[in-house]
Amino acid sequence: MKYTLISIVFILTISFQALSQKIMIDKVVAMVGSHKILYSDIENQLLQYKAQGINFENPRCRILEELMLQKLLLNQAILDSLDVSDKEVEAELDSRLENYIKQIGSPEKLEEYFNKSIEEIKADFRELIREQMLTRKMQGKITSDIKVTPAEVNKFFKSLPKDSLPLIKAEMEYSQIVIEPQVADEIVENIKNTLREYKKKAEAEPKYFGIYASLYSQDPGSRNNNGSLGYISRGELVPEFAGAAFSLKPGEISDVVKTEYGYHIIQMVEMRGEQALLRHILIKPQADNASLTKAQNLLDSIRAEIMKDSISFEKAALYYSTDEESRLNNGIVANPYTGSTKFEIDQIEPSYLKVLKELTVGEVSKPFMAVDMVGNPIYVVVKLNANSEPHVANLKDDYNRIQDMTLSHKQKNELDKWVAEKQASSFIKVEKEYQSCSFDFNGWIKK
């Protein structure tokens, strides 16, 4: 069965093993247009698959076809004058390097591994990433106008063998109204004064920054490392933190910075290219009992108005909820893992799930305490919008899923058709030792 072309834009993700492997003998094994595919390209990709634990039959033939498909798309992208900006390439390059640095531990270890500077490594990546991005853009152009009608969805669903229909797990959909307790101004001012005192002492005696971080910081990820965040890029940080941190010179300590996590002081240790070695001390403001009670009482009164039909749940969410994402979506909560509004049971936070299990569809809960994404206490009421049992996929309950399957199938067919047409009109040459490969597409070997 032909593999989906949608996946081929990702096959050249570079691994440490691939870039460091020294291939003594190399040669051209295929040409697609003006683009060469080398023996080393195949071997390097095979190394990456093995490192990821991916195995399949006749791997070199499979990899060669993947590479030829990429080159076919790349060739058309060039002919169609598609382009990606230097800024886009650099952003993707920085993102890839961040991942590699996380895997290996630090920029120094990465440089040591390749025996090259970060800038030299980036130079090795740059054109390869540009090719990948052009390939992705070309695929998008081929399938961008494809749509599916309800009739096509129905026809596709009926064509699926009954034993191949996916099993859908139990799912819930729900809405929420969140009230975040307001921390008293006096508590906030005390936190700021404490952090200012830490800064003053650390500027006088640098060792105190690490001491205070290990003793008092409320960031568990960095506290045991004297407040160190390791080498980190601007894009990995929330904007307020990044803006303050990257304006510092090595050795400097910021003024107090407020983020969604709490209040910080930040120390710039050193810069390495686009990354900085940072330390910070975090203190989270805690709402007192009076603030918690006030938030609970407010939510009680909002729920009472909903139950009397004085206001709809949706309008109450818009007017009162302090959770910005769900507030602007009529209170409906989106699944961060999928982007849809459906949650599998194990994707729902336990304190929410406990309440939702007690509700019938359309019922509104009483206020309960939970914590938000950064660990702050909140009061919540939830409304259960839908609750499905495990079942085999069907059009009534799973139309959106089947619609996506239909669209993917139609896109694949369009890409398959495009590949066959371009094979016929493109210069393609495959060396003799690979001509016995059983390719998914027949047009690689010219008669």
HUPE-V89507 format. One record per pair of residues at least 6 apart in sequence whose ideal C-beta (glycine too) atoms are under 7 Angstrom apart, sorted by the first residue. I is the first residue (numbers start at 1). J is the second residue. Records with the same first field share a line. If there is no record, write none. Layout:
# HUPE-V89507
I=J ; J
This chain:
# HUPE-V89507
2=416 ; 440
3=440
4=412
5=69 ; 139 ; 412 ; 415
8=66 ; 69 ; 70
9=132 ; 135 ; 136 ; 139
11=45 ; 66
12=128 ; 132
14=125 ; 128
15=47 ; 48 ; 51
16=100 ; 104 ; 113
17=47 ; 48 ; 51
18=44 ; 47 ; 48
19=114 ; 124
20=113 ; 114
21=44 ; 47
23=40 ; 43
26=38 ; 39 ; 40
27=38 ; 39
28=36 ; 38
29=37 ; 38 ; 39 ; 42 ; 64 ; 431 ; 434
30=37 ; 64 ; 68 ; 429 ; 430 ; 431 ; 434
31=427 ; 428 ; 429
32=68 ; 71 ; 72 ; 75 ; 426 ; 428
33=71 ; 75 ; 426 ; 427
35=71 ; 74 ; 75
37=64 ; 67 ; 68 ; 71
41=67
42=60 ; 63 ; 64
45=63
46=59 ; 60 ; 63
49=59
56=62
58=437 ; 438
61=434 ; 437 ; 438 ; 439
64=434 ; 437
65=439 ; 440 ; 444
68=444
69=419
70=135
72=419 ; 422 ; 426
73=135 ; 138 ; 139
74=131 ; 134 ; 135
75=426
76=138 ; 422
77=134 ; 135 ; 137 ; 138
82=134 ; 137 ; 138
84=130 ; 133 ; 134 ; 137
88=133
89=126 ; 129 ; 130 ; 133
92=129 ; 133
93=122 ; 125 ; 126 ; 129
94=233 ; 274
96=125 ; 129
97=122
98=233 ; 236
100=110
101=107 ; 110 ; 231
104=110 ; 113
106=231
107=118 ; 231 ; 272 ; 275
110=121
111=117 ; 118
114=121
118=273
142=414 ; 415 ; 418
143=411 ; 414 ; 415
146=407 ; 410 ; 411 ; 414
148=403 ; 406 ; 407 ; 410
152=406
153=402 ; 403 ; 406
154=395
156=405 ; 406 ; 409
157=395 ; 402
165=392 ; 393
166=393
167=390 ; 392
168=390 ; 391 ; 393 ; 398
169=344 ; 390
170=345 ; 388 ; 389 ; 390
171=342 ; 343 ; 344 ; 388
172=343 ; 348 ; 356 ; 384 ; 386 ; 387
173=341 ; 342 ; 385 ; 386
174=333 ; 356 ; 382 ; 383 ; 384 ; 385
175=313 ; 317 ; 326 ; 330 ; 331 ; 332 ; 333 ; 382 ; 383 ; 385
176=323 ; 326 ; 331 ; 333 ; 380 ; 381 ; 382
177=299 ; 302 ; 316 ; 317 ; 320 ; 321 ; 331 ; 381
178=321 ; 322 ; 323 ; 378 ; 380
179=295 ; 298 ; 299 ; 322 ; 378 ; 379
180=322 ; 376 ; 378
181=287 ; 291 ; 292 ; 294 ; 295 ; 377
182=291
183=285 ; 287 ; 291
184=288 ; 291
187=285 ; 288
188=285
191=263 ; 283 ; 285
192=256 ; 263
194=283
195=256 ; 263 ; 265 ; 281 ; 283
196=256
198=212 ; 265 ; 281
199=253 ; 265
201=208
202=208 ; 209 ; 212 ; 253
203=253
209=227 ; 253 ; 267 ; 279
210=226 ; 227
212=281
213=223 ; 226 ; 227 ; 279 ; 281
214=223 ; 224 ; 226
216=281
217=223 ; 227 ; 281 ; 282
218=262 ; 282 ; 283 ; 284
219=280 ; 282
222=228 ; 229 ; 280
226=279
227=279 ; 280 ; 281
228=279
229=278 ; 279 ; 280
230=277
231=272 ; 275 ; 276 ; 277
232=275 ; 276 ; 278
233=274 ; 275
234=242 ; 246
237=245
238=259 ; 260
240=257 ; 258 ; 259
241=257 ; 259 ; 264 ; 266
244=254 ; 257 ; 266
245=254 ; 266 ; 268 ; 276 ; 278
246=276
248=254 ; 266 ; 268
249=268
250=268 ; 269 ; 270 ; 271
251=268
252=268
253=265 ; 267
254=265 ; 266
256=263 ; 265
257=264 ; 266
260=374
261=282 ; 284 ; 374
262=282 ; 283 ; 284 ; 285
263=283 ; 285
264=280 ; 281 ; 282
265=280 ; 281
266=278 ; 280
267=278 ; 279
268=276 ; 278
269=277 ; 278 ; 279
270=277
287=377
292=377
295=379
296=367 ; 379
299=367 ; 379 ; 381
300=367
302=316 ; 320
303=364 ; 366 ; 367 ; 381
305=311 ; 316
306=313 ; 316 ; 364
307=364
313=331 ; 364 ; 383
314=330 ; 331
317=326 ; 327 ; 330 ; 331
318=327
321=327 ; 331
325=334
326=332 ; 333
332=341
334=341
335=341 ; 342 ; 343 ; 347
337=347
345=353
348=356
349=370
351=368 ; 370
352=370 ; 382
355=365 ; 368 ; 382
356=382 ; 384
359=365 ; 384
360=384
361=384 ; 385 ; 386 ; 387
362=384
363=384
364=381 ; 383
365=381 ; 382
366=381
367=379 ; 380 ; 381
368=380
369=377 ; 379
370=378 ; 380
371=377 ; 378
372=378
388=397
391=397
393=401 ; 402
395=402
419=441
420=441 ; 443
423=441 ; 443 ; 444
424=443
428=444 ; 446
430=444 ; 445
435=445
